[in-house]
Amino acid sequence: MTTDVKVSGAFRGTPGSIRWAFPVPQTPSRHRYWHAFRGTCIASLLLGIFILSRLHGTTDSFLWSSWSRNSNSSDGNPAEPPTFNWIDIAPSRTLTWHPCYSPDHDCARLDVPMDWQSPSDSNRVVLAIIRLRASTATATNKTDYRGPVFFNPGGPGGSGIWSLLDHGKELQAILGKEHYDLVSFDPRGIGNSVPRIECWSQQQDRGVWDLQDSVLGTVDAHPGVVYDAYARAQAFSQVCENNPDLAGEDGILRHSSTVYHARDMLEILEQMGEEKLKYWGFSYGTVLGGTFAALWPNRVERMVNDGNVDYVEWYQGGYINFLHDTDTVMEAFFHHCHLVGPLKCPFYSPTPSQIKSRLFTLLDSLRQSPILIIPPTNTNLTSSPGSSNPLPELITYSKIRLLLSTALYQPLLRFPRIAVVLSALESSNGLPYLSYTSPDSSPPTSLCLSESVPPSTPLSQPQEGTPDAFPAIMCADATPHPLSPVEFATYATLLQKISYSAGAVQASFRLSCVGRTIRPKWEFSPVWENITTSFPILFVNNEADNVTPLVSARNNSRAFPGSAVLVQEGGYGHTSLAAPSVCTAGRIRRYFQRGEMPKEGEGCKSDRVLFDDDVFYSENEEQDELTAAVRGLAKKVRIRPFYSG
């Protein structure tokens, strides 16, 4: 079958034709770059790497969609690069704080056993820990100081260091900056904690592998792709488990799972002189919080789990119910686009069902006729370092599928721009797509010049996460369920029936465990029933979360008698951070400060409506401080699946 290619540029002719309003650069094909890379490392190959780095979910989207280099300050501008270097701190078996990053931050490197069940002096892990001090913590009058609150941003594989630097001040403001330190850490195998779980010995190898993956597509893109994806996942698992720096009886793969992270967190807590844990976890961080509470229920002082992963499903490894509400978020796009009209939603049609039909028509068209973009030469949307020629790019069915799946995590922030992109693509105009997917910062360093940091050495700069850690930790937690290629294809079909909007994308989730054989030494198989904590847990969840549905929060709450579920009504997207609510922030503050639990059925409304820039904040005495914190968090661009953020 012949596949048409639509062309998008400064001028477009009839569909299928190629007409240009500017000279067409004589750019060699990507296949030439591909074959020349390992031998000559031609700089032009980095055009492809550059595109890969800015696409929201074009490669390994089920792991770490565009996590790196997405650091913004609360005003939306890039944060100032830190000058502190972790390698300057000597590891210690006692928690010793050192100044870092700013006058308000402290950092430590804590030396702990690799194997908590059989500790030794030779086999160790060094945890990177960071603290944002309470405003009264160093004052003479400490009557308002109430100790540390630990927080985990999600993952598994998310960096607590990066996240605290990125939005720790806003979280602390919600808690009460005069009352609490905010503490986080890079869990073992992640970020600046060493040894780090990195399957590739060289960054160049990772880049080559990712380039291959970028052209594979979603499992429903074309016949046979599902089997190619299976084979690639199996190959990647073998790369990881054959890496001598990771494998072996004493290796990090045998000693890195959520139960190890929970034990590490207990060690940090005790080294800080605290008896009980105060904790706020997001996404996968709810698994860490729930695991800690199951292991040491009498050591929970406060715990908020926000955007809840179903504990039973996580540890059993089924991975089906997590898409329960995904299509509800997608349907909200159609409904609210119709509601606000064409001025605010360019993808508008007279009925929501017509908008939905337009989307399916566009996707069907892209599957057979991808759109070729040739950006104008006076833009830098697709120029690599040192190149003056614009880089052609294909907009494919899979790229838009991935783009839509990513948008479901933050619909308030992303739906208006997605509507512009989709509307333009209907007329074969791909420039809004390029603008949307282009990075806000400078292009990444050339792969040929990139430095590979040994896994035993801390990183020179914090990164949002360590992608290879996600499958290692998730698969270590789960009961093994070996899948044949045919069985995986059946699973992928099932997910697509559960969710038309993201099932094909999220099918890759379970795929990450294909070929994994290394099991953790410390196996944890909790019974999620009648776990009574010393203080009740507060579970927070959006009414419609695309990967951690409300039903998961209710399931988790039933395992902990006395706990409560706070529903963020009208909240769409992943975790309460995706749908700002001063009411929710106030509830969380009062839970930590006063121990107030919401009443049965009591919820909070989201302050914003999809496609509407107006903000509706409730009136209360905390409005100014909480509003500033909530607005700051709402500006943060997150592209994190719950299993990778």
N, C-alpha and C positions, 0 to 999 in steps of 0.2 A: 504493500500500500504506500502510495506517495504521501509524504507529509509536507504540507505547505508551511512556509515561514512568513509571518507578517512582519513588516518592517516599520519601525518607529523612529522618526528623526525630526528635524526642524520642519520638514515637509513630507507628507505621506501621499502616495498615489492610491490607486484602487487596491483593495485587498489582494494580497499575493504579489503585487508588483513591487519593484524597488526603484524609488525615485529619490534623489537627494537634493537638498538645498545647499550642500557644501561638499567639498571633495571627499571621496571615500578613502580613508587611509589604507594603505596596503599593509595590513597587519597580518603576520603569519598566523596560521591556525594554532589553536591551543594544543593540538596533537604534536606539532613541531616543538612547542615549548616543553611538552611533557617528556618527549624522548631525549631532549637535550639537557634536561635539568640536572640529572645526576652527574653527567660528565662535565658540563661546562658551566652549569648554574647560571644560565642566561637570565639577566635581570628582568626581561620581559615576562617571564613566567609569573613574576610577582603580581602582574595584573590580575591573574586568576586568583592568586592567594588574597589579594586586596579585596576583590569582589566577595570571596568566600568569607572574609572576616567581617564584612558589613552586612551580609545577608542575614535577615532575622530568621534563622532556622533552616538554612539550606544544607547544613552538614551536621550530622550528629545532633539534630534538633532535640531528640529525646534525651540528650545528655545536657549540653550546655549551650543553648542558643544565645550567641552573642554576649556571653557573660563578660568576657575580658574587655578592658578599655572602655567601660561605660560609666566612669566615675563622674558624677555631677555633684556640685554643691547644692545647698537647699534653694538657691536662687536660680538653679538650672544651668549655671555656668560650670565649666570644668573645674574640679578642685585643684588646689595648688599641689604640685608633686611633693611628697614627703622627702625629707633629707635624712631621716633616721634609717639605720641599717641594722637588721636583726643580728647579723653576724658579730656585731660589736658587743653583744651581751653574752657572757659566758654562762653556759647551762649550769644549773644548781639543783640539788635535791631538796632544797628548802626554797620556798617562794620568796624571791627578792625582787622588789620593784625598782625600775630604772626610768628616768625621764625619757619620753619619746614623743615624736610628732608635734606636740603642742604643750604648753604649760599645764593643760588640764588632763593630759594622758600619762599613764604609766604603762610599762611593758615588762614582761618577765619571760624567761625560758626555764621551764620546770622539767627536770630530769625524772622520768618515771619508768617503771618496769615495762618492757615489751610484753611480758607474760605475767599478768596479775595473779595467776594461779600458782606459778612457780617462778617467783622473782629471782633475778640474778644480777650481779654487778656488771656483767659483760654485755647483756642484750637489753638495750634501753631505747626509749623514745623520748624526744625532747619536744614539749608542747610550747607553742607560742601563745602567750596570754596578753590581753590588753584590758586596761581599766580606764574608764572615763569617770573621774572623781566627782562626787557630789559637791555642790558649791559650798557646803558647810563642812566638808570632810576635813579640811585643813584649817578651819577657823578655830578660835579659842573656845567659842560656845558651840558645842556639838549636840545640843539637846534635840535638834531636829534630825540628826543623822540616824538612819535606820539600817545601814549596811548595804551589801551588794545585791543587785539583781542580775542574774545570769541571763544571757539571751543567745539563741541560736537562729541564724537566718534561713536555714533550710539546706536542701541538698538531696541526698548526702553528697558532700563534697564542697559545700559552700564555706567560704572563709569568714569566720567571725571577726577577724582583724579588719578585713576590707569593709565589711558591713558596718562595723561600729564606727570606723572612720567616715563612712559615707553618710549614714543616717542615724548614728548613735545619739547625737544631741537632740534630735526630734523625739526619739523614743524616751530618752531620759526626761525630757520636758513633760511628756505625758505621765510618766511615773511620779515626777516631782523632783526637779534637779537639786533641790536643797535637802532632799531626804536620802537619795539612793545613789551609790556608785552603780555604773553600768559596766558589767564585766562580760567579755566574750573571749573565745579562743579558737584557734584553728584545730579542729579535731585531728587526732593522729592520722597521718597519711595525707594531710591536706595543707596546702599553702606553705606557711612558714614553720609548721611543725614537721619535724624530720624523724625518720626517713619519710619522704613523700612518695605517694603512689603514682608513678609515672611509667607507663608501659614502654614508651619509646626512649631509647638511649640518646637520640639526637632529635632536636626540634625539626631539622630538615626532613627526617623520616616521617614525623607526624604530619608535616605540611603536604608531603607527597600523598600520604594515605588519605588525608582529608580532601585533597583535590579529586581523588578517585571517587570518594563518597559523595561529593557534591553533584556528580552527574548521575548517580544511581536513581534518585527519585523516590517518591513514596511508594508503598507496596501495591497501591492500586493504579499506578501511573500507566503501566503497560503489562501485558501478560509476561510472566516469568520473573518480574522484578522481585517478587516476594521470595523467590528461591535464591536470587543473587544476594539479597539482603541477609538471608540466613547464612549463606556461605561466608560473607564478609564478617558477620558477627562471630562466627566460629573461628575464623582466622585471627580476629583481633583478640579473642579470649586466649588463644594459643600464644600470641605475642606476649601478653601480660604474664601468663603463668610460666612461660619459659624464660622470663627475665630473671637472672640470678640475683639481682638486687631486691626483688620482691618475693620470690618463691622460697621454698625450703621450710623445714620444720621451725626455724627461728625467724622466718621472714615476716614482713608486715602484712602480707595477704592472709596469713594464718592468725593474725592478731589485730585485725581491724574490722570491727562490726559495731553496731550500736551499743551493745552491752559493754564493750571496751570504752567507748566514748563516755558512757554513763559513769563507769568506774573512774575514768580520768577526771570527770567533772566533780565527782565526790572528793577526789584527792585535792583538787584546787580549792574546793569549799573548805575542807578541813585545814588546809595550809593557811587559809585566810582567817582561821580561828572561828569559823561559823559552824553551828551545830545543824541548822536546817537550811534548806534551799529555797530561795525566791527565784522564780524562773519565768521567762517569757519566750516561747518557741513558736516559730512560723513554719508551716508546711512540714517538711521532713523533721524540723525541730520539734513538732508535736510527737513524733515517734521517739525522739530522744527523751523528751519530757515524760511521756507515758512509760517508757522503759525504766527510767530512774524511779518513778513513783511505784512501779510494780516491784522493783528490787528493794527499795528502802521507803516504804510508805510512811513510816514514822518520822521521816526527815524532810517532809514537804511542809514548808511554811506558807508559801503562796506559789501557785502555778497557773499561768495562762497559756493555753494551747490554741493557736490561731491558724485556721486553714487546715483542717484535721485530716490526716491520712488515717484510714481505717486500720487499727492495730492488727486485727485478726487477718485481714487480707494481706497486709504487709509481711507478716511473719509466715503466713502460709504460702505466699508467692503466687496467688491467683491472678491479681491485677486485672479485674474486670469491672468491679463496681465503681472504680474511680471516675468513670465517664458518665455517671448517672445523671448529672446536671449539665453536661457540656452543651448539648443542643439547646437547652433553655437559654444559655448565654447567647448562642448564635441567633436564636429566634428573637431575642431582645434587640439585636441589630436590625432585623427586618421591621419589627414593631415600632421602635423608636425612630428609625429613619422615616417611616411613613408618617409618624406623629408630628415630627418637627418640620417636615416639608422640604422642598427642593433647595431652599436657600441655605439651610444648615446641613442637608444631606444630599449631595449631588447624585447619589444612587437611588433617589426617590422614585417610586411608582405609585399609582393610585391605591394599591392595596399592598399589605405586607406579603401576601402570597405571590404577587407579581414581582416584588423585589427578590424574593427567594428564587423564583423561576429565572430571573435575569442572571443571578449568580450562577446557577447550574448551567445555563446556556453559555455563559462566559467560560466556565471551567471546561465544558465539553469542547468548545472551540479551541482552547489552549492545548488540550490534549492532542489534537490533530494538527493545529497550526500555531506553534509558539510565535511570540512576537520578538522580532529582532530590534534591539535598540542601538542606534548610533547617536550618541549625545553630541550636541554642538561643541565645536572645538574651543569655544570661549568659556567652557565650564570645566571644573575639576572633579566632576562626579565619578568618573571612571579612569582617571589618570594615575598611573603608578609613579613612584618616585623617579624623577629623571626622564619621564616620558612626556612628549608633547602631543602624542596622538591619542584620541579618545578610544576607549576599548569597547568594541561591540559586545553585547550581552543578549542572551536569549531569556525571555520571560516564559517559563514553562508552566504547565499544569501543576507540577509538584511544587514549584516555588510559590505559587499563589496558595496552594493548599497549606503549605508550611507558614506562609505569611498570615493567613486567616487563623490558623491554630494558635500562633503566637499572640495575635491580637486579643484572643479570648482571655488572656491572663490580665490584661489591663484595658478593658473596653472603654472606660471613661477617657483615657488618654489616647487610645488608638483608633477607636471606631470612626471618629470624624475624618481622620486622615486616610483610613482604609477606604471610606466611601469615595473620596477623591480619586484614589488609585484605581478602584474598580471601574468607576465611571469613565476614566480616561482610557483604560484598557479596552473597553467596548469599541472605541474608535481607533484601536491600535496605537494609542499614544502611551508610550512607556516611560516618559520623562518624570511624571509624578511618582512612579514606582522607584525610579532611580533616586529621586530626591528623598523619598521615604526611607530607603534602605541604605543610603550613604551615611558614613560615620560622621559624628559631630566633631571628632578630633582628627588629627593628622593620620595618614595611613600608617599601618604597622611597619616595623623595621623589616628590611629585606630578609627573606629566609636565608639567603646566602650568607648574610652577616649576623644572623641571630645566634645568640649564645645559649648553649645548653647548660643549664645549671644542674650539677649532680644532685640526686635526690637526698643526699645527706647534708646538703648545704641550703640554708634559708634563701629565699628569693630576695633580690635587691629591692623590689617594689611589691607591695601587696597586690594580689590578683583576686578577682571575685570568687574564684574557685579552682579546684583541681579536677578536670573532667574525668580522668581515669579512675578517680576514687569512687565515683558514683556506682558503676556496676560492681566494683569489688565489694563495697559495703552492702549494697542492696542484696546482692546475690548471696553474700555471707549470712545475712539475716534470714533469708527465705528458706523454707523447706525445698530441697532440690526437686525440680519437676523437669527431667530431661524431655526435650521436644525433638521429634523428627521434623524434617522439612515440611512434610505433609501436615503434621499436627500443628506446626506454627502457621501454615497457610490457613488452616481451619480456625485457629485462634484469631488471626488477622481479620478473617471474614466476620467472625462473631463481633469483634470490636466495631467494625464498620456498620453492623446492624444496630448496635447500641448507640453509636454516634455517627451520623452522616457527616458532621462538620469536622471531626478530628480523629475518628477511629483509625483511619488509614495512617495518620501521622503517629498517633500514640501506640500503634501496634508494635513499634520498635522498642517499646518499653520492656516487654518481657523478652524480647530478642537479645537484650544485653547479657542475659545469663546463659545463652547457648554456648556450650563448650566449656563452661566453668566447672572445674573439678575440685579445686582447693577449698576445703571446709575450715571454718574457724575452730581453733582449739576449744574456746569457751562457747559452747552451744547454749542458746537461750530459747526456751520454749515455754513462755508464760501461759498461764490460764487466765484469761481476761474476764474474771468474775469476782465480785465481792472483795475488791481491793479498797480498803478503808485507809485513806491518808489522814495525817494528823491535822490537815486543814483541807477543806473541799477544793477541788480543781475547778477552774472556770474555763469552759470550752467556748471559743468564739468562732463563728462561721458566717460567711455570706449566705444569703438565701439561695444564690445560684453561683456556685464555684465550679469552674470548668474542669478541675482535676481533683479537688478535695470536697466532695459534695456534702451538703448538710446532713445527709443520712449517716455519714461517717462520724460526724461530731456526736450525733445522738447515740450511735453504736458505742463509741468510746466512753461516753458519759455513763452508759448503763453498767460499765465495768467498775465504776468508782461510785459507790453509794454516797449520796450527799452532794455530788458535783452538780453543776448547772450548765446549760447551754444558752449562750447569748446569741440570738440571731440578728444579723444585720439586714434588716428588711429593705428590699429594693437594691441590695448590694450584688453587683455582678463582677465576676472576675476572681482572681486567686488571692486569698486572704483578705482581711479587712483593710489592708493597705491599698488595695485596688479600688476601694469605694470609700472615700474619706467620710468620716462621721465623728463630729465632736461629741455626740451622745455616747458612741462606743468608747472613744478615748476617755471620756469622763467616767464611764463605768469601770474601765480597766484601772484608772487612777484610784477610784474609791475602793476597788477590790484590794489593791496593794496597800493603800494607806489605812483603810478602816476595816477591811475584811468584809465589805458588803457584797452579798450575793444577789443576783437578779432573781425576781420572783418567777414562779412557773409561768411560762408563756410570754414573759416580758422581753421585749426586743428594742432595737434602736434602728432608726431609719438612716439610710445613706443621705448625705447632705446634697448630693448632686444627682441630676437626671442625665441619662445618656444623650449625647449630642447637644446638651444645654450648658452654656458657660456660666449660667447664674448659679450662685452658691447659696444654699439655705442653711444657716447655722442656728441651732437652738439657743435660746437665751438661758444662760446660767452664769454663776459667778466666776467660772473658770474659762469663760469664752475666749478671752484675749490670748492667754497662754496656749490653750489647747488648739485654738484656731490656727495660730502660727505654726504649731507643731504638725497639725494635720495637713495644712496647706504645703508645708515643706516636704512631708512624706509623699503627698500626691504628685509632686513634680519629679520624683525620682523615676527614672525609666528602668523598669525591671522586665527581664525576658526570661523568667525562670520557671521551668516546669517544677512541680512539687518534688519530683524525684531528682531534680537538679537545681533546686532553688526554691 
